[in-house]
């Protein structure tokens, strides 16, 4: 098996020079660089990536802890993260995580030797945050953030919840339901708080039976929809805590022969790619810039990795309503 020592001898240079060519070619003069590269090609030398990573203290690997793929938000963001990281020479080890298997996912991520960690599964009070800050590895959360308010990229979730309710109110709705997810996450918690604030500001009473927090599964969202539709005074509009929940609710409405928006108006939050599909046209709230949060986060993470900075990323994107076809005036 050809070694770097063989390459050095063939090229007439030191083994240190071969190492420089492999690791920092921009610091090597062109004639020497060409000579070593020609020897590598002629000898069919394959560098040992593991050995290089030990020398450089770099693995060119990032761990991504993403939410489940039944949510199109995570389809969009995972694709963006992996594609961008690959274009920058990084491999991405992806785990799709539910809130009930966080411990195992964290253990796997922390035990690996990686250059950075990007995660969307952190809880508001998650103890993992402190451990991550003590590790000498850059990390960033996206979509969700910890109560310590550091190392995150998000949309303005409070404002998103506020605008979703305000949109329905301005269309004349007063019987407005909320179908959200676990309040242990900043995303759903802040969106719900924004929703409540809008109702309070517009002096609309909060009906307890109109407020449903789900585990975000299709089964639980189905239960929520049917519970709402069986009420004596049905809501005329539903604010869903995410586009994923809104899409599940649309399915349930269609199967139950309810027309959207004629029978019930529906608005989501996130503005995922599929929400503006011609056959869906979901009214939703999303980032004004339409920037993919996963792409923003991986940009920042790789900057942290390569610039060796201990900067604390704190990005909250402004939001607006994308008014499409699933809401109407009453």
N, C-alpha and C positions, 0 to 999 in steps of 0.2 A: 504494500500500500504506500503510495507516494505521500511524503511528509513535507512540511514547510522547509525542513533542513535540505531536502532534495531540491526543492525549488530554488533556494538560496544558492546552492552549489551550482546548479544549472545556469542561473542568471549571473553568477559571479558577484553576488552581493551578500551582505550579512543576513542572518535570520531576522534580526531586528528590522531591517529594511523591508523584508517580506511582510512582517507584521504591520508595519506602517502602511504599506500598500493596501493591505486588507482592511485595516481599521480606520486610517485617516489618509486616504489617497490624495486629498487636496493639499497635503503638506509635503508631498513627494514631487521632486522635479520630473518633468515629463519624460526625458530620456530614460531615467531609472524606472519610472512607472511602466513605460512601454516594455522595457526589458523584462521586468518581473511578470507582467501580464502575459507576455508571449511565452515565458517559461511555464506559467500556470496552465496555459492552453495546451502547449506541446506535451506536458507531462500528465494532462488530465487530472490536475490536483483539485480535490474537493475540500475546501476548508472545513474544519470541525466547528460548527456553530456553537456547540456547548463550550468548547475550549475558549473560543473568542469571547463568549459571554462572561466567562469566569475572569478573563484578563481585563475586560472592559467594565466589569461589574454591571453589565447590561444584558437583558434577555431579548429585547425587542418584542416583548409580549405584554399585552394588556388584558386584564380580566374585566369582563362586562357582566354585571348582574342585572338582568333585564326583567321587566314584568312579563306575564304570560302572553303567549301569542294569540289568544282569543281576543285580545284587545288590539285593534289596528294601530293604535298609537305606538305600541311597542314593535309592531312590524315595521312601521315607518322609521322609527328611531334606530332600531337595531341595524337595519339595512344601511342607513346613513353612517352610523358609527363604524361598522365593519369595513365598508367601502373606503371611507376616508383614512382609517388607520392603515389598511392594506396599502393604500397609495403612498403612505409615508414610511412603509417598510416595517410595519408592526403586525404581528399576528394577534388575533383577538380570541381569547377563550370565553365563550358565551355560555352563561347559565340562565335559564328561564325560571324565575323564582316566583312562588306564591308566598303570601305573608305567613303561611303556616309552616314553611320549611326554611325560614330565614337562617336559623342557627346552623344548619348543615351547609347552606350556601356560603355563609360568612367564613366558616371553618375552612372550606375548600379554597376560598379566595385568598385567605390570609396565609395558608400553609404553602402556597405556591411562591416561587421566586419570580416576581414580575416587576415591570417598570412602572406600572400605574394601575389604578382601579377606578372604574366608572360604574356607578350604581343608581338604579331608579327605585329601589325597594326599601329604602330606609324609612323607619318610623319616626314620629315626632320625638319620642323619648328613647330612641334606640341606644342601648349601651355600647353598641359597636362603634359609634362615632368617636368616643374617647380613645378607643384602642387604635382606630385608624389614624387619629391625629398624633399618637405617640410613635407610630411606625414611620420609618424614613422612606415612605413611598407616597408620591403624589396621588391624590384621589379627588374625585368630584362627584356630586350627586346631581341628578337632573330630574325634572318633573316634581320630585319630592325634596324636602329639605328637613334638616334637624332643627330642634328648638334653639340650638346654639347659633343658628343663623350664619353659618360659614360654609364655604366650599360647595356652592350650588349654582345651578342654572334652572330657572323656572319662568313660567308666565305669572302675571299678577293674578293669583288664584282668587283672592278676595274680590277684586274688581270683576273678574270673570263671572263669579256667582252673582254679584250685584247686577251686572249688565244683562245676564240671562233673565233674571226676574223683571228687571226694568223694561226689557223688550216686550215681554208679555203684558205687563201692566199698561204700557203705552198703546198696546193694541186693544185695550179695553177689558182684559181679563182680570177678574178679581178672585176667582176660585182656582188657585194655582198650587200644584203639588210639587214636591221635591222628591226625586229618587236618586240617592247618592250611594257612596261607598263608606268604608270604615273610617271613622273619625280619628283613628289613631295615626292617620297619615295627614301630612300638611296639605296635600292637594285637596282631598275631599273635605277636610275640616275647614280650610279657609274659604273654599267655594260655598260651603253651606252657610258659614257666617256672613258672607257677602250677600247671599240670597235672603237671609233673615233681615239684614240691614235694609235692603231695598224694600221689603214688605213693610218694615217699620216706618221708613221715610215716606212711603206713599199711604200710610195709615190703612194697610190691609191686614186683617187679622190672620194669625197663623193658626190654621186648623190642625190639631194633632194628628188626625187621620190622614192628612195630606202629606205628612212627613214620613218618608220611609228610607232607612239606611239598609243597604243590602251588602252581601259579601261579594258582589259584582259578578257572580256566576249567572249563567242564562236561566237556570232553574229559579234562583232567588229573585231575579228581575221579573220573571214570568209571574211569580207569586205577587210581587209588588203591583204589577199592572192590573192583575185581576182583582186584587183587593181594592184598588182605587176605582175600578169600573163598576164594582158592586155596591159602592156607596150610594146612599139615597140622593145625595147632592154630589154628583160626579164633578171632578175638576174639569175645567175647559182647557187648561194648559198644564203641561208638565215641564219643569226644568230638570234635565238629567245632569248628574254630576260629571259626566264625561260623554264623549261621542260614542264610546263603546256601549255604555248603558242606553243611550238614545237609540242606537241601532237595534239593540235587543227589544226595546219598547216598540219600535216601529214594526218589527216582526210580529210581536204579540198583537198589536192593533190590527194588522192586516189579517192575521189568522182568525181574529175575533170579529171580523167584518166592521171594524171602525175605520172611518176615513180620516186621513191626515192631509190637510189640516181642517177639513170641514167639520168633523166630529170632535177632534181634539188637536190642539197645537202642541208642538214638541220642539224643544231647543236643547242642544248639547253644548259641550265645552271641549275644546282641543283643536278643532278644525283639522282633523286628520285627512289624508289624501282622499279616502273613499267618500268623505262627506260631501264633496262637490261633484261626485259622479253624476252623470246626467239622469240616471234612473233613481237617484236618492235625493240629492239636493237638500241636504240637512241644514237647517238654520242652526248656527253654532257660534260660539265665542272663541276666538283664538288670537294668537300674536299678531299685532299690527304689521310686523315685518314679514310674517308668514315663514319665519326661519324655523327650521327643524331643530327642536331643543337638543336632540341627541347629537346632531352635527355641531351645534354651538359648543356643547360640553366636550366633545372629543377634540375639537380645535384647542380649547383651553387646556385640556389635560396634556396633550402632546407638547404644547408650549411650556407647561410646567416641567415636564420630563426633560425636554431638550435644553431649556434655559437654566435648569437647576435652581429655579426660584422657589421660595417658600411663600409666594403670593397667595393671598386668600381670595378666591374668585367668589363674587357675589353679584349675580346677574338676575334681574327680574324684568322680563319683557312686558311692555304695555300691551293691552288687549283691545279688541273691538268686536262688534257683532257682525257676523257674515249672514246677512238676511237672504234666505233662499226660499224654499217652497213648503216648509213644514210648519210654518206659523201663519196665522191670519187674524185679521181684526174681527172682534165680536160685537 
